[in-house]
Amino acid sequence: MPSASTKAAATSPAADSRLSPGVPGYRRMSLALFAAGVATFALLYSTQALLPAVSAEFGASASAASWTVSAATGALALCVLPLSALSERFGRRSMMTASLAVAVGVGLLVPLAPSLESLVVLRAVQGAALAGVPASAMAFLAEEVRPKALIAAIGLFVAGNSIGGMSGRIVTGWIAQLWGWRAGLAAVGVLAVVCAVAFRALLPRARHFTPGSLNPRALGRTVRGHLADPLLMRLYVIGALFMTVFGAVYTVIGYRLVEAPFSLPQGVIGSIFLVYLVGTVSSAAAGKLVGRLGRRGALYLAVSTTTAGLLLSLADTLPAVLAGLVLITAGFFAGHAVASSSVSRTAKTGRAQASALYQSAYYLGSSAGGTLGAVAFHAGGWAGTVLIGLVAVLGVVSVTLYGSHSARVEARRVEARRLRIAC
C-alpha cells in the first residue's frame, strides 16, 4: 500500500527539495532521528545488561530471564508491520511520536514490576509500542532525503541505535551496582523521556508525505509483492541472521563476565558496552564501504569481522573477550546498515512495508538469538553461544553466495536474450 508521496518523491520536480547535507532542516532531522534511535534501543534492551541481577532477585535461570529481552523484541517484530500501515494514513512523524510516548510511559512502570512474569508482560507491551519507530523512520528518510544521502542518513539513525544501546546498558550497570536493577531501569526511563522530547522538538514536518487510505487488501498485495521479491527476501534473512548473532552474544555476555575467571561487578559489566561506539563508527561508514566494495563485498567484510570476533571471544582472558566484542559489534552494525539501506533502495513502492518486513525479520532474529543463546549457554557455556553465532554467520554467507550466483545466472539469461534478438 504505497504512499502517494513515495511515488512523487521519485518522479516529480519536488524531489529537488528533499533533504541532503547542507540543505536547511537536514541537521535537525538527523539529530531528531538520532535521538529517536537512542531512545528506542535504550528502552528495548534496557534489561539486557541486568539479566544476572534479575535472575538473582527472582531465582530465575538465564533462559527464563532472557525473556525480558526476547518478549520486547518479539512483540516489536509482530507489531511493526501493522503500525507501519497506520503510518501510511496518519504520517511517519505522528506514528513515531505516539510510539515513543507510549513506550516511555511503560518504561517508567517497568521498574515497579513485582514478579518476573509481570516484568515480561510490561516489556512485551513496551516492545509493541516501539514498533512504530523503526519502519516509520526508514520510510520517513526514504521520502524526505535525497537518494545519494540516504545510506548516510540511515547510518546515522542506526548509529543512534548503537549509542542508545550502549548508554542504556552503561547507565543501568553502574546504577544497578549502587542502588539495584530497578533504579537502573528507572534511569533509562528518564533518559528516554529526554530523547523523546528532543525528537518531537527537532524533527521537521514532512514535505513529501501524502496520507493514504487504510486498505487491508492493498496492504496484503504490497506485502506479498515484497515477499515474492528474491532480493528483498535475501536482505530480510540477512538482517535476521546478523541480529541472531548480536542477540545471542549480548544477552549472555553478562552471565559469562559475572562468573569465574572474570568475576566482574555489575557496573564494570555495564561499561563493557562502550564497545557500541565501534558500531556507531562502522554503521556510519557503511555508505563508503558499499561505494568501495559493493553491497556483497561490504557484507562479506562484515561477516568476516563478526566471525573473527566470535572465535576470539572464546579465549579466557578479558582483553581477548573485549577485542572479540569489538569485532562482533563492528561487523554487526556494518552488515545491518548495508542490509537495511539496501531494502529502502530496492523497494520502489510500499517502502514503509518493505522496511517493516525487514524490521520484523531483524527483531525476530534478536528474539531468537537471545533465547537460543541463553539456552546454549546453559547447555554448553560460552562455546555453545558462540556456536549459535557461527551457524548464523554461515547462513549470511550462504544467502549472499546464492544471491551472487542468481545474479550471474540472470545476467547470462539477459545476454542470451539480447543475442537472440540481435540475430
Wavefront OBJ file of the C-alpha trace (Angstrom):
o trace
v 0.000 0.000 0.000
v 2.452 2.702 -1.159
v 2.020 6.299 -0.110
v 1.449 8.743 -2.932
v 4.395 10.688 -1.559
v 6.708 7.748 -2.186
v 5.915 7.841 -5.903
v 6.098 11.609 -6.062
v 9.488 11.668 -4.394
v 10.902 9.586 -7.209
v 9.200 11.193 -10.197
v 8.267 14.847 -9.580
v 10.285 18.042 -9.598
v 9.616 18.280 -5.865
v 12.331 15.652 -5.462
v 14.854 18.522 -5.745
v 13.585 19.884 -2.427
v 14.387 16.735 -0.493
v 16.930 16.990 2.298
v 20.653 16.401 1.973
v 23.759 17.624 3.811
v 23.907 21.409 3.610
v 20.173 21.805 2.978
v 18.242 23.596 5.775
v 16.478 21.092 8.000
v 18.833 18.182 7.322
v 20.793 18.678 10.533
v 17.628 18.975 12.656
v 16.181 15.868 11.046
v 19.414 13.942 11.635
v 19.577 14.954 15.298
v 15.880 14.151 15.810
v 16.138 10.645 14.368
v 19.409 10.119 16.227
v 17.506 10.911 19.471
v 14.719 8.520 18.439
v 17.300 5.809 17.820
v 18.876 6.398 21.233
v 15.506 6.162 22.996
v 14.426 3.077 21.043
v 17.497 0.952 21.752
v 17.939 2.220 25.322
v 14.391 1.109 26.148
v 14.292 -2.032 24.017
v 17.397 -3.582 25.571
v 17.202 -1.949 28.993
v 17.141 -5.255 30.886
v 19.885 -6.980 28.889
v 22.853 -5.845 30.990
v 20.851 -6.539 34.163
v 19.914 -10.154 33.475
v 22.217 -11.661 36.143
v 20.675 -9.314 38.748
v 17.131 -10.107 37.545
v 17.919 -13.832 37.745
v 19.237 -13.409 41.287
v 16.187 -11.498 42.577
v 13.553 -13.779 41.048
v 15.522 -17.034 41.295
v 15.293 -17.484 37.518
v 17.599 -19.215 35.058
v 19.396 -17.349 32.279
v 16.922 -18.636 29.683
v 13.915 -17.541 31.803
v 15.349 -14.072 32.497
v 16.244 -13.654 28.823
v 12.526 -13.407 28.064
v 12.590 -9.858 29.469
v 14.557 -9.059 26.308
v 13.031 -11.563 23.881
v 9.442 -10.578 24.753
v 10.168 -6.959 23.860
v 11.915 -7.716 20.578
v 9.388 -10.394 19.637
v 6.429 -8.052 20.237
v 8.138 -5.376 18.183
v 8.614 -7.847 15.331
v 4.914 -8.753 15.347
v 3.618 -5.171 15.529
v 5.963 -3.321 13.205
v 4.035 -4.169 10.012
v 0.541 -3.091 11.186
v 1.935 0.089 12.753
v 3.818 0.908 9.561
v 0.499 0.589 7.720
v -1.034 3.084 10.142
v 1.849 5.445 9.408
v 0.718 5.475 5.768
v -2.560 7.003 6.931
v -1.556 9.166 9.882
v 2.012 10.091 8.956
v 5.504 8.927 9.926
v 6.051 11.833 12.321
v 2.799 11.248 14.213
v 3.390 7.492 14.422
v 6.921 7.863 15.784
v 5.760 10.459 18.325
v 2.895 8.293 19.596
v 5.065 5.168 19.749
v 7.787 6.878 21.758
v 5.224 8.425 24.129
v 3.636 5.056 24.963
v 6.984 3.256 25.232
v 8.366 5.928 27.562
v 5.251 5.748 29.735
v 5.573 1.969 30.068
v 9.302 2.404 30.707
v 8.503 4.360 33.855
v 6.326 1.454 35.073
v 8.810 -1.345 34.314
v 10.938 -0.777 37.459
v 7.829 -1.398 39.597
v 7.184 -4.931 38.267
v 6.521 -7.231 41.275
v 7.404 -10.504 39.519
v 9.315 -11.876 36.550
v 6.048 -12.654 34.775
v 4.751 -9.075 35.126
v 8.133 -7.734 34.032
v 7.978 -9.852 30.871
v 4.426 -8.619 30.125
v 5.380 -4.967 30.556
v 8.425 -5.455 28.349
v 6.238 -7.025 25.651
v 3.895 -4.011 25.739
v 6.902 -1.720 25.535
v 8.294 -3.577 22.541
v 4.927 -3.428 20.769
v 4.794 0.347 21.301
v 8.332 0.826 19.986
v 7.361 -0.970 16.765
v 6.083 2.314 15.364
v 9.553 3.867 15.317
v 11.964 1.831 13.127
v 9.932 1.252 9.965
v 8.382 4.734 10.106
v 11.834 6.244 10.491
v 13.163 4.355 7.465
v 10.142 5.377 5.379
v 10.467 8.998 6.531
v 14.094 9.033 5.395
v 13.289 7.357 2.065
v 10.677 10.060 1.355
v 12.424 13.130 2.735
v 16.124 12.533 1.918
v 17.777 12.564 -1.500
v 18.869 9.093 -2.690
v 22.595 9.854 -2.643
v 22.384 10.874 1.022
v 20.071 8.020 2.064
v 22.662 5.457 3.210
v 24.470 8.084 5.295
v 21.195 9.252 6.868
v 20.117 5.702 7.708
v 23.612 5.015 9.008
v 23.232 7.933 11.434
v 19.882 6.575 12.651
v 21.494 3.166 13.177
v 24.345 4.949 14.965
v 21.730 6.419 17.320
v 20.607 2.857 17.972
v 24.133 1.896 18.957
v 24.527 4.931 21.242
v 21.184 4.134 22.865
v 22.099 0.501 23.384
v 25.455 1.479 24.847
v 24.295 4.305 27.108
v 21.312 2.332 28.395
v 23.482 -0.597 29.391
v 26.213 1.532 30.977
v 23.721 3.616 32.952
v 21.803 0.571 34.175
v 25.009 -1.282 35.045
v 26.514 1.359 37.324
v 23.242 2.467 38.889
v 22.274 -1.166 39.495
v 25.595 -1.761 41.270
v 24.871 1.168 43.603
v 21.092 1.029 44.085
v 19.776 -2.115 42.384
v 18.463 -3.056 38.956
v 15.135 -1.297 39.434
v 16.881 2.048 39.867
v 18.876 1.284 36.717
v 15.692 0.763 34.700
v 14.202 3.973 36.107
v 17.262 5.910 34.933
v 16.816 4.545 31.404
v 13.188 5.669 31.515
v 14.253 9.228 32.338
v 16.858 9.185 29.542
v 14.158 8.070 27.101
v 11.863 10.916 28.200
v 14.581 13.461 27.382
v 15.238 11.857 23.981
v 11.528 11.723 23.112
v 11.072 15.419 23.897
v 14.140 16.306 21.816
v 12.851 14.194 18.919
v 9.491 15.947 18.821
v 11.051 19.402 19.114
v 13.673 18.868 16.392
v 12.019 16.754 13.682
v 10.849 18.966 10.785
v 7.435 18.412 9.282
v 7.253 16.005 6.370
v 7.103 17.765 2.993
v 6.772 14.709 0.737
v 4.121 12.681 2.549
v 0.528 12.378 1.354
v -1.855 10.333 3.537
v -3.067 7.096 2.030
v -6.134 5.033 2.850
v -6.133 2.014 5.127
v -6.882 -0.771 2.678
v -6.128 -4.260 4.048
v -6.309 -5.843 0.594
v -3.867 -3.339 -0.861
v -1.596 -3.887 2.132
v -1.748 -7.638 1.567
v -0.850 -7.208 -2.117
v 2.094 -4.979 -1.220
v 3.381 -7.409 1.403
v 3.014 -10.390 -0.952
v 4.863 -8.453 -3.629
v 7.785 -7.751 -1.286
v 7.908 -11.355 -0.089
v 7.969 -12.517 -3.714
v 10.991 -10.324 -4.474
v 14.094 -12.583 -4.202
v 16.473 -9.722 -3.363
v 14.255 -8.340 -0.612
v 13.806 -11.816 0.860
v 17.583 -12.323 0.961
v 18.005 -8.960 2.696
v 15.350 -9.906 5.281
v 17.101 -13.197 6.031
v 20.497 -11.495 6.259
v 19.149 -8.945 8.743
v 17.603 -11.698 10.876
v 20.799 -13.768 10.902
v 23.050 -10.839 11.798
v 20.711 -9.963 14.665
v 20.653 -13.580 15.833
v 24.405 -13.319 16.427
v 24.121 -9.976 18.175
v 21.173 -11.004 20.327
v 22.858 -14.217 21.452
v 26.168 -12.563 22.323
v 24.853 -9.563 24.218
v 22.124 -11.437 26.067
v 24.634 -13.916 27.509
v 27.828 -11.879 27.888
v 26.793 -10.556 31.311
v 26.405 -14.088 32.668
v 29.832 -15.029 31.357
v 31.601 -11.999 32.820
v 29.981 -12.278 36.238
v 31.334 -15.828 36.575
v 34.919 -17.052 37.056
v 37.552 -16.423 35.766
v 36.335 -12.847 35.275
v 34.004 -12.266 38.285
v 33.324 -8.658 37.278
v 30.917 -6.398 39.229
v 27.692 -5.158 37.597
v 28.988 -1.648 36.923
v 32.077 -2.886 35.100
v 29.972 -5.310 33.050
v 27.752 -2.399 32.023
v 30.820 -0.430 30.940
v 31.775 -3.276 28.594
v 29.048 -1.930 26.323
v 31.270 1.041 25.477
v 32.262 -1.140 22.545
v 28.972 0.019 20.988
v 30.931 3.122 19.948
v 32.589 0.896 17.377
v 29.135 0.150 15.982
v 28.439 3.878 15.728
v 31.517 4.291 13.535
v 31.015 1.170 11.404
v 27.326 1.873 10.693
v 28.045 5.485 9.742
v 30.815 4.243 7.402
v 28.567 1.713 5.658
v 27.972 4.022 2.696
v 31.698 4.303 1.995
v 32.112 0.526 2.300
v 29.390 -0.078 -0.284
v 30.959 2.522 -2.570
v 34.334 0.773 -2.475
v 33.408 -2.902 -2.212
v 29.840 -3.085 -3.470
v 26.960 -4.395 -1.385
v 28.096 -8.017 -1.411
v 31.709 -7.092 -0.695
v 30.619 -4.998 2.273
v 28.522 -7.895 3.589
v 31.442 -10.339 3.247
v 33.665 -7.925 5.179
v 31.006 -7.621 7.901
v 30.697 -11.420 8.114
v 34.473 -11.924 8.292
v 34.786 -9.338 11.058
v 31.938 -10.879 13.056
v 33.353 -14.400 12.696
v 36.802 -13.314 13.825
v 35.232 -11.685 16.871
v 33.252 -14.792 17.804
v 36.345 -17.006 17.645
v 38.498 -14.520 19.566
v 35.902 -14.258 22.345
v 36.421 -17.943 23.200
v 39.665 -17.066 24.992
v 39.507 -16.870 28.798
v 41.290 -13.532 29.062
v 39.447 -10.241 29.397
v 41.448 -8.383 26.684
v 40.652 -11.141 24.162
v 36.957 -11.120 25.079
v 36.826 -7.325 24.721
v 38.599 -7.464 21.351
v 36.134 -10.127 20.239
v 33.185 -7.951 21.255
v 34.656 -5.018 19.337
v 34.890 -7.086 16.148
v 31.430 -8.620 16.596
v 29.898 -5.174 17.149
v 31.678 -3.581 14.181
v 30.699 -6.412 11.855
v 27.089 -6.497 13.015
v 26.381 -2.785 12.699
v 28.078 -2.564 9.301
v 26.085 -5.531 8.000
v 22.830 -4.174 9.420
v 23.345 -0.709 7.904
v 24.133 -2.213 4.470
v 21.142 -4.574 4.501
v 18.598 -2.055 5.837
v 19.637 0.710 3.427
v 19.531 -1.802 0.551
v 15.901 -2.564 1.419
v 14.984 1.119 1.143
v 16.764 1.426 -2.215
v 15.381 -1.846 -3.629
v 11.693 -1.264 -2.843
v 10.194 1.009 -5.486
v 6.728 1.038 -3.931
v 5.427 0.356 -0.434
v 8.711 1.370 1.187
v 7.141 1.535 4.646
v 6.001 -2.075 4.329
v 9.355 -3.163 2.886
v 11.152 -1.574 5.841
v 8.591 -3.034 8.246
v 9.183 -6.558 6.933
v 12.928 -6.049 7.361
v 12.404 -4.832 10.919
v 10.149 -7.815 11.661
v 12.809 -10.241 10.461
v 15.534 -8.288 12.252
v 13.826 -8.306 15.642
v 12.631 -11.882 15.298
v 16.322 -12.669 14.847
v 17.064 -10.727 18.022
v 14.386 -12.594 19.962
v 15.540 -15.972 18.641
v 19.189 -15.139 19.249
v 18.595 -14.073 22.839
v 16.632 -17.209 23.684
v 18.847 -19.650 21.762
v 21.999 -18.007 23.074
v 20.814 -18.359 26.677
v 19.751 -21.992 26.188
v 23.083 -22.795 24.501
v 24.984 -21.085 27.340
v 23.102 -23.167 29.905
v 23.902 -26.341 27.967
v 27.476 -25.729 26.833
v 28.780 -22.498 28.296
v 30.104 -19.640 26.185
v 31.247 -22.060 23.471
v 27.604 -23.027 22.952
v 26.616 -19.390 22.461
v 29.496 -18.868 20.018
v 28.334 -21.922 18.055
v 24.900 -20.314 17.619
v 26.626 -17.201 16.277
v 28.833 -19.135 13.866
v 25.856 -21.008 12.431
v 24.098 -17.673 11.853
v 27.064 -16.048 10.062
v 27.417 -19.173 7.919
v 23.808 -18.578 6.948
v 24.629 -14.985 5.915
v 27.469 -16.261 3.718
v 25.228 -18.892 2.137
v 22.479 -16.388 1.343
v 24.949 -13.872 -0.107
v 26.663 -16.514 -2.251
v 23.286 -17.663 -3.520
v 22.457 -14.057 -4.423
v 25.729 -13.731 -6.353
v 25.017 -16.973 -8.211
v 21.467 -15.864 -9.044
v 22.750 -12.526 -10.352
v 25.226 -14.282 -12.659
v 22.546 -16.656 -13.968
v 20.182 -13.744 -14.632
v 22.962 -11.805 -16.396
v 23.599 -14.795 -18.695
v 19.876 -15.060 -19.464
v 19.688 -11.367 -20.337
v 22.761 -11.646 -22.568
v 21.396 -14.745 -24.313
v 18.074 -12.975 -24.925
v 19.897 -9.953 -26.309
v 21.883 -12.131 -28.723
v 18.727 -13.889 -29.948
v 17.076 -10.558 -30.635
v 20.214 -9.295 -32.410
v 20.227 -12.351 -34.675
l 1 2 3 4 5 6 7 8 9 10 11 12 13 14 15 16 17 18 19 20 21 22 23 24 25 26 27 28 29 30 31 32 33 34 35 36 37 38 39 40 41 42 43 44 45 46 47 48 49 50 51 52 53 54 55 56 57 58 59 60 61 62 63 64 65 66 67 68 69 70 71 72 73 74 75 76 77 78 79 80 81 82 83 84 85 86 87 88 89 90 91 92 93 94 95 96 97 98 99 100 101 102 103 104 105 106 107 108 109 110 111 112 113 114 115 116 117 118 119 120 121 122 123 124 125 126 127 128 129 130 131 132 133 134 135 136 137 138 139 140 141 142 143 144 145 146 147 148 149 150 151 152 153 154 155 156 157 158 159 160 161 162 163 164 165 166 167 168 169 170 171 172 173 174 175 176 177 178 179 180 181 182 183 184 185 186 187 188 189 190 191 192 193 194 195 196 197 198 199 200 201 202 203 204 205 206 207 208 209 210 211 212 213 214 215 216 217 218 219 220 221 222 223 224 225 226 227 228 229 230 231 232 233 234 235 236 237 238 239 240 241 242 243 244 245 246 247 248 249 250 251 252 253 254 255 256 257 258 259 260 261 262 263 264 265 266 267 268 269 270 271 272 273 274 275 276 277 278 279 280 281 282 283 284 285 286 287 288 289 290 291 292 293 294 295 296 297 298 299 300 301 302 303 304 305 306 307 308 309 310 311 312 313 314 315 316 317 318 319 320 321 322 323 324 325 326 327 328 329 330 331 332 333 334 335 336 337 338 339 340 341 342 343 344 345 346 347 348 349 350 351 352 353 354 355 356 357 358 359 360 361 362 363 364 365 366 367 368 369 370 371 372 373 374 375 376 377 378 379 380 381 382 383 384 385 386 387 388 389 390 391 392 393 394 395 396 397 398 399 400 401 402 403 404 405 406 407 408 409 410 411 412 413 414 415 416 417 418 419 420 421 422 423
